[in-house]
Structure formats: C-alpha cells, structure tokens
Amino acid sequence: MKHNVFLFWTGNRNKKPIQTKYRMPSLNWQALKPNQVSGTVFNELNDELVLGVLNMDAFEEQFKTKAQTAPVDVGPLRAKVAQKTPSKVSLLEPNRAKNLAITLRKGGMAASDICTSIETYNQEALSLDFLELLERFIPSEYEVKLIQNYERDGRPLDELPEEDRFMVRFGKIPRLPQRISTLTFMGNFPESIQLIQPQLNAIIAASMSIKSSSKLKKILEIILAFGNYMNSSKRGAAYGFRLQSLDLLLDTKSTDRRQTLLHFIVNIIQEKYPELQTFHSELYFLDKAALVSLDSILQDVRALERGMEVTRKEFAIHEDNSVLQEFLTSNSDLLDSVVGDGKTAQDVYESAVEYFGENPKTTPPSMFFPVFVRFIKAYKQAEQENEQRKKQDVLSSEWKTGPLSTSPKPETSQKQLPMMPQMDLIAELKRRQVTPLVREGKDGAIEDIITDLRNQPYRRTDGSRVSAKWKPRQKLQVSSDIFL
C-alpha cells in the first residue's frame, strides 16, 4: 500500500538566486516580500525542493530567449548555485522609495543635516518647497511598525537602502508632523500677510465709502423717483429697488429710441443737480474689492490663527529655541491686527450690503461691488454720449439755419474735483459713518488702510494657497475714481 507523503515548509529563509544555462524570459508577476508571506499559504511551500526533483533542462530548451550562444556547463542545478551578493531589503513601497530618493537629491543635503535642521527649526537650511515635499514622507503607522520590527530583530541598518535609512532617522524626530507644520507656517507667514492684508483693506475702504456717500444716495433717490413715476399708476409706488435694477436703466429707451432712461437721468443731474456729477469720486477701490473672495480670505485668516497656535505649543515645549521665540515676538501682534481687520471687513461689508437692501449671506463681494462698477461705467459713458449728441444737435441746427453768433460758454462742472488730501478723505469717511465699525487706533485705523492700499501690491487669490515663489510686484494704482 502506497503512502502519499506531503511535505510542508514552515518558516522562510533567504533564497539563493538560480543560475540557468540560458537566459530565460521574465514572468511579470507581483512578488510578495518575505514579511508579507507570514501566515499565508506561501509560508508552507518549498519551491527549492520542487526544483531539486525536476529536470529543468527541457524547460530551458523550450523557453529560452532566442539568439543565444552555446550554454555554459554549470553542472546539475542542485549542485551549482550562483554566488552573488544578496540584494538589500527595502522597507518602503518601491514607488515611495523612488520618490523619496528624488526628493533627497533635490534637497542636496545629508540625511543627518536635514533631520538636525528640522529638530532645531533652522529655516535658513530648509527651503519651503523642500519642506512641502518632505511633509509627504512623514512615516505612516505601517512604516513605523516595519522599522520597529526591523530594529527589534537586531538587523543592521547598513543592509537597508539609503532611502530606508533616512526614513529610520526621519521617523525618530520627536513631534515630526508638528515641527514640519510649524516650519512651513513660519516660512509662509510673511507672504500670507502680504496677500491677505490688501484685500481686507479693499473690502473695508469700499464698504465704508459706498455706505457713506451722500451723492450716491441722492442719485438713487432720483432713480427711485423716476421709476415710481413710470410704474406707480400700474404697479403702485415702490419704496426701494434691488441694486440689479441699475442695469435696467440702459434697457428702457425713449420714444424716438435715441436715448435711454440713464441718459435722461444723467442729463437731469447735469442740469438740476450738478454737484452730484462727481459722485464716483467718493467711492474707493470698488474694482479691487470686487475681486476679493471674502469667505476665502477669512478662512485664510483662521488658518493663520491655527498655525500660530501650533507654533505657540511648540515653543511651550521648546522654550530654549530662539527661532520660535523670535518669530512669536515679531509676528503675534501682527496676526492679532490682521484678525481684527478680518472681523472689521466682515462687519462693514455686511453692514453695507444690508444698507442697500441686499442679503450678505447670498451676496458676495463679487456680486455686490460690480453692480456699482458697472453703473459708474455706464454713467460716464452716458455723459460722453449726451455731450456728443448736444454737439451734433448744434451742428445740425447751424447747417439748417446758418451759423449763429457764438458767445463764450461758461465752463461746465464736468471736470472731476481734485482728489481731496488723504487725511481730509479719512476724516470725511469717519464723519459720514454713523456707527463706527472700524477700530480706532494704531492697529486698524482707516488711515493705515488707505495708506496700505496706496503702497502695497494687490494680488487676487483663487482658493489654493500660493507657494513660496514670488511673482514680480505690481504697484497698486490708487485713485478716488474707478479706473476701467
């Protein structure tokens, strides 16, 4: 009676490479690493025993690659084993190890220098771009366990590739995620402030000026009067109108189709209310404020607050670190000022939107301020077209009746009034503001806001945070008018 014998191979050992007589094609399988077969069926298999039983000569003859020279007599497969240096074992996933190697080459620093710079918060040694790359290679929990198991087994680090040795040292830095986050925050802080502050200032200045403009208020009163005159007999009198209605002034045309309602109102203002013609000189930075995403900017401000809080916690742990101490001393008050300006910008904007009958929750700056920008542009265009039509009417009349005696005409008040000095402007804005929403004092005064808007570059954000690379600065053009 025959007995079937089943052999089970328990445990795994270093397998030696096999030397074949011919070059053989590769089998593109996904191989498991030694630490991945524990507890699987492969831990019970012994393929070397199979190779020792089988005669592989026929297999080599049928599967060898083409165009090969005569085989080298290597003797029986069981007796001849290639003597090669064992390949190094990697603890990292291949693609991750490859990307880490590329990152380390970009850094151009020794692994020990990189880790020391992180431990000492050395901003000069570590660029922001390099830090952002390193942040992706903070060891995962799985990688930490692999490293711990490797060291627990007492295996030498020299057997690991360079990337793995770096990861071992990198992962031993105390509070590594917090350290890299703090370094990145401190490096980005100056640019973040220079990006946020002008946009907050634009919202504050535009909101305050548009709410306090008595000339704009009077023009809206004139428009309401004309609208009620046209509609009240059919629809009843209106007590106000949505701001989007200003765009409709160009759609309502006269009987002869030669002018719009806006052209007529502009002409009335020129004749009856000439002091209102320069109403747009009271409005500041509407075009700049229209580009601001207030919600995004306020989120950026909150992100700065969180970053500063992490930095304070790190300093509480490392009180002897001069880098952290100097950063907090230099920038804590600055951040407090920006946080205050963010609150002021939100308050004055919501107040202005509600003042004009709109809902601040559904009306962002990109919808609110462009209404006035378009109205100012249309108003100026109507002024020019009215003037051209008057000249054409005079020429037509002269052609029909002959040249008339001309007398010097008094200058009209079309010219813009010279822009009032900056301090007078500030005082006027404050006087018109019924409820003072802007904080007085050195950290939020409207004087600083206007000065900053005149002197600082203005950049728009698109939701994604700007990297550490700078673009050429552009001087902010400032005028009491809107440049279109």
C-alpha positions as CSV (number, residue, x, y, z in Angstrom):
1,M,0.0,0.0,0.0
2,K,1.4,3.3,-1.1
3,H,1.5,6.2,1.3
4,N,1.2,9.7,-0.1
5,V,3.8,11.9,1.6
6,F,3.0,15.7,2.0
7,L,5.9,17.9,2.9
8,F,5.2,21.3,4.5
9,W,7.8,24.0,4.7
10,T,7.4,26.2,7.7
11,G,9.3,29.4,8.1
12,N,11.2,31.3,5.4
13,R,14.8,31.7,4.8
14,N,16.9,33.7,2.4
15,K,16.6,32.2,-1.0
16,K,19.6,32.0,-3.2
17,P,19.4,33.1,-6.9
18,I,19.3,30.4,-9.5
19,Q,21.9,30.2,-12.3
20,T,20.4,28.9,-15.6
21,K,22.3,27.7,-18.6
22,Y,20.3,30.0,-20.9
23,R,18.8,33.5,-20.5
24,M,15.2,32.9,-19.7
25,P,12.2,35.2,-20.3
26,S,10.7,37.0,-17.2
27,L,7.4,36.2,-15.6
28,N,5.9,39.6,-14.8
29,W,4.2,38.6,-11.6
30,Q,3.8,40.8,-8.4
31,A,6.1,39.2,-5.9
32,L,5.4,39.2,-2.2
33,K,8.2,40.3,0.2
34,P,9.4,38.0,3.0
35,N,7.5,40.0,5.6
36,Q,4.3,39.6,3.5
37,V,4.0,35.8,3.4
38,S,3.8,35.2,7.1
39,G,0.6,33.4,7.9
40,T,-0.2,32.7,4.2
41,V,-0.1,29.5,2.2
42,F,3.3,30.5,0.7
43,N,4.9,30.1,4.1
44,E,4.2,26.4,3.8
45,L,5.7,25.9,0.4
46,N,9.2,24.9,-0.6
47,D,9.8,25.6,-4.3
48,E,13.5,24.7,-4.0
49,L,12.5,21.1,-3.1
50,V,10.5,21.0,-6.4
51,L,13.4,22.3,-8.4
52,G,15.6,19.7,-6.9
53,V,13.3,16.9,-8.1
54,L,12.5,18.2,-11.6
55,N,14.9,18.1,-14.6
56,M,14.7,21.7,-15.9
57,D,16.8,21.1,-19.0
58,A,13.8,20.5,-21.3
59,F,12.1,23.6,-19.8
60,E,15.2,25.8,-20.6
61,E,15.4,24.4,-24.2
62,Q,11.8,25.2,-24.9
63,F,11.5,28.6,-23.1
64,K,15.0,30.2,-23.6
65,T,15.2,33.5,-25.3
66,K,16.4,33.5,-28.9
67,A,19.8,34.2,-30.4
68,Q,21.9,32.8,-27.6
69,T,25.4,31.2,-27.7
70,A,26.1,27.8,-26.5
71,P,25.2,27.2,-22.9
72,V,27.8,27.3,-20.2
73,D,28.2,24.0,-18.4
74,V,27.1,24.8,-15.0
75,G,26.6,21.3,-13.9
76,P,23.5,19.9,-12.2
77,L,21.1,22.6,-10.9
78,R,21.1,21.1,-7.5
79,A,24.9,21.4,-7.2
80,K,25.6,24.8,-8.8
81,V,24.2,27.9,-7.1
82,A,25.3,31.4,-8.1
83,Q,27.4,33.1,-5.5
84,K,26.0,36.7,-5.6
85,T,25.8,39.4,-3.0
86,P,22.4,39.4,-1.5
87,S,20.2,42.4,-2.6
88,K,19.3,44.9,0.1
89,V,15.9,44.6,1.6
90,S,13.7,47.7,1.4
91,L,11.0,48.5,4.0
92,L,9.4,51.1,1.7
93,E,7.0,50.6,-1.1
94,P,9.0,50.8,-4.4
95,N,7.4,53.9,-5.8
96,R,7.5,55.7,-2.4
97,A,11.2,54.8,-2.1
98,K,11.9,56.1,-5.6
99,N,10.0,59.4,-4.9
100,L,11.9,59.9,-1.6
101,A,15.2,59.3,-3.4
102,I,14.3,62.1,-5.9
103,T,13.3,64.4,-3.1
104,L,16.5,63.9,-1.2
105,R,18.5,64.6,-4.3
106,K,16.6,67.8,-4.8
107,G,17.4,68.8,-1.2
108,G,21.1,68.3,-1.7
109,M,21.7,67.7,2.0
110,A,22.9,64.8,4.0
111,A,20.1,62.9,5.8
112,S,21.6,63.8,9.2
113,D,21.7,67.6,8.3
114,I,18.1,67.5,7.2
115,C,16.9,65.9,10.4
116,T,19.1,68.2,12.6
117,S,17.7,71.3,10.8
118,I,14.1,70.1,11.5
119,E,14.9,69.5,15.1
120,T,16.4,73.0,15.6
121,Y,13.9,74.8,13.4
122,N,16.6,76.0,11.0
123,Q,14.6,77.9,8.4
124,E,17.7,79.0,6.5
125,A,18.8,75.5,5.7
126,L,15.4,74.2,4.6
127,S,13.5,75.8,1.7
128,L,9.7,75.9,1.8
129,D,9.5,73.8,-1.4
130,F,11.7,71.2,0.2
131,L,9.7,71.2,3.4
132,E,6.5,70.7,1.5
133,L,8.0,67.7,-0.3
134,L,9.3,66.2,3.0
135,E,5.9,66.6,4.6
136,R,4.6,63.9,2.2
137,F,7.2,61.4,3.6
138,I,6.3,61.5,7.2
139,P,6.3,57.8,8.1
140,S,2.9,56.2,8.2
141,E,1.9,53.9,11.1
142,Y,2.5,50.9,9.0
143,E,6.0,52.1,8.1
144,V,6.8,52.9,11.7
145,K,5.9,49.3,12.7
146,L,8.1,47.9,9.9
147,I,11.0,50.0,11.1
148,Q,10.4,48.9,14.8
149,N,10.2,45.3,13.8
150,Y,13.4,45.5,11.8
151,E,15.3,47.1,14.6
152,R,13.8,44.7,17.2
153,D,15.2,41.8,15.2
154,G,18.7,43.3,15.6
155,R,19.3,43.6,11.9
156,P,22.0,46.1,10.8
157,L,20.8,49.4,9.2
158,D,23.6,49.0,6.6
159,E,21.6,46.3,4.9
160,L,18.9,48.9,4.1
161,P,18.9,51.2,1.1
162,E,19.7,54.9,1.6
163,E,16.1,55.9,1.5
164,D,15.1,53.4,4.2
165,R,18.0,54.6,6.4
166,F,16.8,58.2,6.0
167,M,13.3,57.1,6.9
168,V,14.5,55.4,10.1
169,R,16.3,58.6,11.2
170,F,13.5,60.9,10.0
171,G,10.8,59.0,11.9
172,K,12.7,59.3,15.2
173,I,12.4,63.1,15.2
174,P,10.1,64.0,18.2
175,R,6.7,65.6,17.1
176,L,7.8,65.4,13.5
177,P,4.4,66.4,11.9
178,Q,4.1,69.4,14.3
179,R,7.7,70.5,13.6
180,I,7.3,70.4,9.8
181,S,3.9,72.1,10.0
182,T,5.5,74.9,12.2
183,L,8.4,75.4,9.8
184,T,6.1,75.6,6.8
185,F,3.8,78.0,8.6
186,M,6.7,80.3,9.7
187,G,8.1,80.3,6.2
188,N,4.8,81.2,4.5
189,F,3.6,83.7,7.1
190,P,5.1,86.9,5.6
191,E,3.7,86.2,2.2
192,S,0.4,85.2,3.6
193,I,0.1,88.5,5.4
194,Q,1.1,90.5,2.3
195,L,-1.5,88.6,0.3
196,I,-4.4,89.0,2.8
197,Q,-4.0,92.5,4.2
198,P,-4.6,94.5,1.0
199,Q,-7.7,92.5,0.2
200,L,-9.1,93.2,3.7
201,N,-8.3,96.8,3.3
202,A,-10.0,97.0,-0.1
203,I,-13.2,95.5,1.4
204,I,-13.1,97.9,4.4
205,A,-12.5,101.0,2.3
206,A,-15.0,100.1,-0.5
207,S,-17.7,99.2,2.0
208,M,-17.3,102.3,4.1
209,S,-17.1,104.7,1.2
210,I,-20.1,103.3,-0.6
211,K,-22.3,103.4,2.5
212,S,-21.2,107.0,3.5
213,S,-21.6,108.6,0.0
214,S,-24.3,111.2,0.2
215,K,-24.0,111.8,-3.5
216,L,-24.7,108.2,-4.4
217,K,-27.6,108.2,-2.0
218,K,-29.1,111.2,-3.8
219,I,-28.7,109.6,-7.2
220,L,-30.5,106.5,-6.0
221,E,-33.3,108.8,-4.8
222,I,-33.6,110.4,-8.2
223,I,-33.7,106.9,-9.9
224,L,-36.4,105.8,-7.4
225,A,-38.5,108.9,-8.2
226,F,-38.3,108.3,-12.0
227,G,-39.1,104.6,-11.5
228,N,-42.2,105.4,-9.4
229,Y,-43.3,108.0,-11.9
230,M,-43.3,105.4,-14.6
231,N,-44.7,102.4,-12.6
232,S,-46.9,103.7,-9.8
233,S,-50.1,104.0,-11.8
234,K,-49.8,100.4,-12.9
235,R,-47.9,98.6,-10.1
236,G,-48.2,101.0,-7.2
237,A,-45.4,103.0,-5.6
238,A,-42.2,101.3,-4.7
239,Y,-40.2,102.1,-1.6
240,G,-36.9,100.9,-2.9
241,F,-35.4,98.6,-5.6
242,R,-32.8,95.9,-5.8
243,L,-29.4,97.0,-6.9
244,Q,-29.5,94.8,-10.0
245,S,-32.2,97.2,-11.3
246,L,-29.5,99.7,-12.0
247,D,-28.5,97.6,-15.1
248,L,-32.1,98.1,-16.4
249,L,-31.7,101.8,-16.8
250,L,-29.9,101.2,-20.2
251,D,-32.7,98.9,-21.4
252,T,-35.5,101.5,-21.0
253,K,-35.4,103.7,-24.1
254,S,-37.2,106.9,-25.2
255,T,-40.0,107.0,-27.8
256,D,-37.6,108.1,-30.6
257,R,-35.1,105.4,-29.4
258,R,-32.3,107.9,-29.3
259,Q,-31.6,107.8,-25.6
260,T,-32.1,105.5,-22.6
261,L,-33.5,106.3,-19.2
262,L,-30.0,106.5,-17.8
263,H,-29.1,109.1,-20.5
264,F,-32.1,111.2,-19.4
265,I,-31.3,110.9,-15.7
266,V,-27.7,111.9,-16.4
267,N,-28.9,115.0,-18.3
268,I,-31.2,115.9,-15.4
269,I,-28.4,115.6,-12.9
270,Q,-26.2,117.8,-15.0
271,E,-28.9,120.5,-15.2
272,K,-30.5,120.3,-11.8
273,Y,-28.0,118.6,-9.5
274,P,-24.5,119.4,-10.9
275,E,-22.9,118.7,-7.6
276,L,-23.8,115.0,-8.0
277,Q,-21.8,114.5,-11.2
278,T,-18.7,113.6,-9.3
279,F,-20.4,111.0,-7.1
280,H,-17.9,108.4,-8.1
281,S,-15.1,110.4,-6.6
282,E,-16.5,109.4,-3.2
283,L,-16.2,105.7,-3.9
284,Y,-12.9,103.9,-3.3
285,F,-11.4,100.6,-4.5
286,L,-14.7,99.1,-5.8
287,D,-12.9,97.3,-8.6
288,K,-10.4,95.9,-6.2
289,A,-13.0,94.8,-3.6
290,A,-15.0,93.1,-6.4
291,L,-12.0,90.7,-6.9
292,V,-12.0,89.6,-3.2
293,S,-13.5,86.3,-2.1
294,L,-14.2,87.4,1.5
295,D,-15.1,83.9,2.7
296,S,-11.8,82.5,1.4
297,I,-9.8,85.4,2.9
298,L,-11.5,84.9,6.3
299,Q,-10.7,81.1,6.1
300,D,-7.0,82.0,5.4
301,V,-7.1,84.3,8.5
302,R,-8.4,81.4,10.6
303,A,-5.7,79.1,9.1
304,L,-3.1,81.6,10.3
305,E,-4.6,81.6,13.8
306,R,-4.4,77.8,13.9
307,G,-0.8,77.9,12.6
308,M,0.2,80.4,15.3
309,E,-1.4,78.3,18.0
310,V,0.6,75.2,16.9
311,T,3.8,77.4,16.9
312,R,3.0,78.6,20.5
313,K,2.5,75.0,21.6
314,E,5.9,74.0,20.1
315,F,7.5,76.9,21.9
316,A,5.9,75.9,25.2
317,I,7.7,72.5,24.7
318,H,11.0,74.0,23.4
319,E,11.3,77.2,25.4
320,D,15.0,77.5,24.8
321,N,14.5,77.7,21.0
322,S,15.5,81.2,19.8
323,V,13.9,80.8,16.4
324,L,10.4,80.1,17.8
325,Q,10.8,82.9,20.3
326,E,11.9,85.5,17.8
327,F,9.0,84.5,15.4
328,L,6.4,84.8,18.1
329,T,7.7,88.1,19.4
330,S,7.8,89.6,15.9
331,N,4.5,88.3,14.5
332,S,2.0,87.7,17.3
333,D,0.8,91.3,17.3
334,L,0.8,91.5,13.5
335,L,-1.5,88.5,13.4
336,D,-3.8,90.0,16.0
337,S,-4.1,93.1,13.9
338,V,-5.0,91.0,10.8
339,V,-7.5,89.0,12.7
340,G,-9.1,92.3,13.9
341,D,-9.1,93.6,10.3
342,G,-10.8,90.5,9.2
343,K,-13.6,91.0,11.7
344,T,-13.9,94.6,10.7
345,A,-14.0,93.7,7.0
346,Q,-16.8,91.2,7.6
347,D,-18.8,93.7,9.8
348,V,-18.5,96.7,7.5
349,Y,-19.2,94.6,4.4
350,E,-22.4,93.0,5.9
351,S,-23.5,96.5,7.1
352,A,-23.0,98.0,3.6
353,V,-24.9,95.1,1.9
354,E,-27.8,95.3,4.3
355,Y,-27.8,99.1,3.9
356,F,-28.6,98.7,0.2
357,G,-31.3,96.1,0.8
358,E,-29.4,93.0,-0.1
359,N,-28.6,89.8,1.8
360,P,-25.0,89.5,2.8
361,K,-25.3,85.7,3.1
362,T,-26.2,85.3,-0.6
363,T,-24.4,88.4,-1.9
364,P,-20.6,88.0,-2.0
365,P,-18.3,91.0,-2.9
366,S,-18.0,89.6,-6.5
367,M,-21.8,90.3,-6.9
368,F,-22.2,93.4,-4.8
369,F,-19.4,95.8,-5.9
370,P,-19.6,95.1,-9.6
371,V,-23.1,96.5,-9.7
372,F,-21.7,99.9,-8.8
373,V,-18.7,99.5,-11.0
374,R,-21.0,98.8,-14.0
375,F,-23.2,101.7,-13.0
376,I,-20.3,104.2,-12.8
377,K,-19.0,103.0,-16.2
378,A,-22.5,103.3,-17.8
379,Y,-22.9,106.7,-16.2
380,K,-19.7,108.1,-17.6
381,Q,-20.5,106.6,-21.0
382,A,-23.9,108.3,-20.9
383,E,-22.2,111.6,-20.1
384,Q,-20.0,111.4,-23.1
385,E,-22.8,110.3,-25.4
386,N,-25.0,113.2,-24.2
387,E,-22.3,115.6,-24.8
388,Q,-21.7,114.2,-28.3
389,R,-25.4,114.4,-29.1
390,K,-25.6,118.0,-28.0
391,K,-22.7,118.9,-30.3
392,Q,-24.4,117.1,-33.2
393,D,-27.6,118.9,-32.5
394,V,-25.8,122.3,-32.6
395,L,-24.1,121.4,-35.8
396,S,-27.3,120.2,-37.3
397,S,-29.1,123.4,-36.3
398,E,-26.3,125.5,-37.7
399,W,-26.5,123.6,-41.0
400,K,-30.2,124.3,-41.3
401,T,-30.3,128.0,-40.1
402,G,-26.8,129.2,-40.9
403,P,-24.0,130.0,-38.5
404,L,-25.1,131.7,-35.3
405,S,-23.2,134.1,-33.2
406,T,-21.3,132.4,-30.6
407,S,-20.6,133.6,-27.1
408,P,-18.2,132.2,-24.6
409,K,-19.8,129.4,-22.7
410,P,-19.2,129.0,-19.0
411,E,-17.2,126.0,-18.1
412,T,-19.4,123.1,-17.1
413,S,-18.7,121.2,-13.9
414,Q,-17.8,118.1,-15.9
415,K,-14.3,118.2,-14.7
416,Q,-13.6,116.0,-11.7
417,L,-12.9,117.7,-8.5
418,P,-9.3,117.3,-7.4
419,M,-8.8,114.4,-5.1
420,M,-9.0,115.6,-1.6
421,P,-5.9,115.2,0.6
422,Q,-5.6,111.8,2.2
423,M,-6.3,113.0,5.8
424,D,-9.3,115.0,4.7
425,L,-10.6,111.9,3.0
426,I,-10.2,109.9,6.1
427,A,-11.9,112.5,8.2
428,E,-14.8,112.7,5.8
429,L,-15.3,108.9,5.7
430,K,-15.3,108.8,9.5
431,R,-17.8,111.7,9.7
432,R,-20.2,110.0,7.4
433,Q,-20.1,106.7,9.2
434,V,-23.0,106.8,11.6
435,T,-21.9,103.8,13.6
436,P,-18.1,103.5,13.8
437,L,-17.4,99.9,12.7
438,V,-13.7,100.4,12.1
439,R,-11.5,100.2,15.2
440,E,-9.7,103.3,16.0
441,G,-6.0,103.2,17.0
442,K,-2.8,102.1,15.5
443,D,-3.8,98.6,14.6
444,G,-6.9,99.2,12.5
445,A,-7.3,102.9,11.7
446,I,-8.7,103.8,8.4
447,E,-5.6,106.0,7.8
448,D,-3.5,102.8,7.8
449,I,-5.9,101.1,5.5
450,I,-5.9,103.8,2.8
451,T,-2.1,104.1,3.1
452,D,-1.6,100.4,2.7
453,L,-3.9,100.3,-0.3
454,R,-1.9,103.1,-1.9
455,N,1.5,101.5,-1.2
456,Q,1.1,97.7,-1.1
457,P,0.9,95.3,-4.1
458,Y,-2.5,93.9,-4.7
459,R,-3.0,90.2,-5.6
460,R,-6.0,88.1,-6.1
461,T,-6.3,84.6,-4.5
462,D,-8.0,81.6,-6.2
463,G,-8.7,79.1,-3.3
464,S,-5.5,77.4,-3.5
465,R,-2.7,78.6,-1.3
466,V,0.2,80.4,-3.0
467,S,3.6,78.7,-2.8
468,A,6.7,80.4,-1.7
469,K,7.6,81.5,-5.1
470,W,7.1,85.2,-5.8
471,K,5.8,87.0,-8.8
472,P,7.1,90.4,-9.8
473,R,5.3,93.0,-7.7
474,Q,3.0,95.5,-9.3
475,K,2.3,98.9,-7.8
476,L,-1.3,99.4,-6.8
477,Q,-2.8,102.3,-8.8
478,V,-4.8,104.4,-6.5
479,S,-7.4,107.0,-7.3
480,S,-10.6,108.3,-5.8
481,D,-12.2,107.2,-9.0
482,I,-12.7,103.8,-10.6
483,F,-10.4,103.0,-13.5
484,L,-12.0,100.9,-16.1
